[in-house]
Amino acid sequence: MKQEENKTKNNCEKEENSLKIGNALKVIPLNEIILSVPTAILEKYLALHDMRALVKIFGDSEMMDTAESFFQNNLNVSQTAQALYMHRNTLMYRLNKIKKLTGLDIKNFDMALTFEILALIYKHKWSNNELKNK
């Protein structure tokens, strides 16, 4: 039993070390993961959401700047408001507008991740002109 625990611990340490470059952890680029997913699967995920509502947000540079800054500030409302030089209530209004239009409350990590993945799929597909008729 002790030997199995040591083996598991060693494997975890090896995996952790393999993700390190020097002392910094290497971030897995979500965009690269999205680009490696087959188009049929991406279409399936897009079909689960109201893309018309999402396109309104994705096409609004002010709303996307707000969302991206919110993500960069680890979903922290106070830090994001400060970074964007706006009142906290203005930021909350924008985040609630995203929720109202899309149904995704990006203050919730899982929904924020869903929003980010959909935005990346949209950017990828729009750059290939595949979504213009949807």
Protein Blocks (a to p, Z undefined) as FASTA:
>chain_A
ZZmmmmmmmmmmmmmmmmpghjbccdddfklmmmmpcfklmmmmmmmpcfklmmmmmmmm
klmmmmmmmmmnoopaklmmmmnopafklmmmmmmmmmmmnopafkbmklmmmmmmmmmm
mmmmmmnopmmmZZ
